[in-house]
Amino acid sequence: MQDASPDYSLRLRHAGIKVTRIRLAILDLITQRGRHMTADEITAALRSRGVAADRVTVYRNIDRMVQEGLMVAACTPGKAMRVGVCAQPSAGHHHHIVCERCGRVAETQGCPIQDAGETFVRRVQEASGFRLTGHITHYIGLCQECRRGERA
């Protein structure tokens, strides 16, 4: 769940990112919509609000904010990448549950992969020959509202 009135200027500064009108507009838009959005959806919505935004600028800003942990990206096979505002940027490593129908997102507490510990990591490394440096996980399902729509 998103903060009631997040101070995005402070979050950007804390992450070492310059505060710009476009970054604030992107964060505010996604928070108001309450769901992850594609870069094209963000660009169109910003333009309709009178914010001069082109696709390249939106992509570049999204990328930077994802790298710094202010936003999260969710990639569902066969669909465009969606990004959302991380409600808990300082909460440590955690994952997200994405509604496959409407794009709504919920954040999880912690990480089962990290909780599995060194044994799990060692097994994966031995089996693959890779040295793990991280992982990306998100869960896919249907939110309560979309499930209600199925029952009706």
C-alpha positions in Angstrom: 0.0 0.0 0.0 1.3 3.5 -0.8 2.0 6.2 1.8 -0.9 8.7 2.3 1.3 11.7 1.2 4.8 10.6 0.3 7.5 13.2 0.0 9.0 12.2 -3.4 11.4 15.1 -3.4 12.9 13.8 -0.2 12.9 10.2 -1.5 14.7 11.3 -4.7 17.3 13.3 -2.8 17.9 10.4 -0.3 18.5 8.1 -3.3 21.0 10.6 -4.8 18.8 11.5 -7.7 18.2 15.0 -8.9 14.6 16.2 -8.2 13.0 17.1 -11.5 9.4 17.9 -12.6 9.1 14.8 -14.7 10.3 12.5 -12.0 7.9 14.0 -9.5 5.1 13.7 -12.1 5.8 10.1 -12.8 5.9 9.1 -9.1 2.7 11.1 -8.4 0.9 9.6 -11.4 1.6 6.0 -10.5 0.7 6.6 -6.9 -2.6 8.2 -7.8 -3.4 5.3 -10.2 -2.6 2.8 -7.5 -1.2 0.2 -10.0 1.8 -0.5 -12.1 1.9 1.1 -15.5 3.7 0.7 -18.8 6.0 3.4 -20.0 3.6 4.2 -22.9 0.7 4.5 -20.4 2.8 6.9 -18.3 3.8 9.0 -21.3 0.2 9.3 -22.5 -1.1 10.1 -19.0 1.5 12.7 -18.4 0.8 14.4 -21.7 -2.9 14.5 -20.9 -2.0 16.3 -17.7 0.0 18.9 -19.7 3.4 17.5 -18.7 5.8 17.7 -21.7 7.0 14.1 -21.8 8.4 12.0 -24.5 8.9 8.3 -24.5 12.7 8.3 -24.2 12.6 10.7 -21.3 10.0 8.6 -19.5 12.0 5.4 -20.1 15.3 7.0 -19.0 13.7 8.3 -15.7 12.0 5.0 -15.0 15.3 3.1 -15.5 17.1 5.4 -13.1 14.4 5.2 -10.4 14.2 1.4 -10.7 18.0 1.2 -10.3 17.9 3.3 -7.1 15.0 1.3 -5.6 12.3 4.0 -5.8 10.4 2.1 -8.4 10.0 -1.6 -9.2 9.6 -3.3 -12.5 7.3 -6.3 -13.1 7.8 -8.3 -16.3 4.9 -10.7 -17.1 5.5 -13.0 -20.0 3.8 -11.8 -23.2 3.1 -8.3 -21.7 4.9 -5.0 -21.6 7.0 -4.3 -18.6 5.1 -2.4 -15.9 6.6 -0.2 -13.2 5.3 1.0 -9.9 6.4 3.1 -7.0 8.0 1.1 -4.2 6.0 1.9 -1.1 8.8 0.6 1.1 12.1 1.7 -0.6 14.1 1.4 2.7 12.4 -1.9 3.8 15.1 -4.1 2.4 14.8 -6.8 -0.2 11.2 -7.9 -0.9 9.0 -9.0 -3.8 5.7 -8.0 -5.4 2.5 -9.7 -6.4 1.1 -8.4 -9.7 -2.5 -8.8 -10.8 -2.4 -10.3 -14.3 -5.6 -8.5 -15.2 -5.5 -5.0 -14.0 -1.9 -4.5 -13.0 -2.5 -3.7 -9.3 0.5 -4.6 -7.2 1.0 -5.6 -3.5 4.3 -5.8 -1.8 5.4 -8.9 0.2 7.3 -9.0 3.5 10.9 -10.3 3.1 12.1 -12.9 0.6 11.7 -16.7 0.8 14.8 -17.1 -1.4 16.9 -15.2 1.1 15.2 -17.0 4.0 16.2 -20.3 2.5 19.8 -19.3 3.2 23.2 -20.3 2.0 22.3 -23.9 1.3 19.9 -22.9 -1.4 22.3 -20.5 -3.0 25.2 -23.0 -2.9 23.0 -25.7 -4.6 22.0 -23.3 -7.4 25.6 -22.2 -7.9 26.9 -25.7 -7.9 24.2 -26.9 -10.4 24.6 -23.9 -12.7 28.3 -23.0 -12.4 27.2 -19.4 -11.9 28.1 -17.2 -8.9 24.8 -15.6 -7.8 24.8 -11.9 -7.4 21.1 -11.4 -6.9 17.6 -12.4 -8.1 14.4 -10.9 -9.3 11.1 -12.5 -8.3 7.5 -11.4 -8.6 4.3 -13.3 -8.1 1.4 -13.3 -10.5 -2.2 -13.7 -9.6 -5.6 -12.0 -9.5 -6.3 -9.2 -7.0 -9.5 -9.3 -4.9 -11.4 -6.8 -7.2 -10.7 -8.9 -10.3 -11.7 -12.1 -8.5 -14.9 -10.4 -7.4 -15.6 -9.6 -11.1 -15.2 -13.3 -12.0 -17.8 -14.3 -9.4 -20.4 -11.8 -10.7 
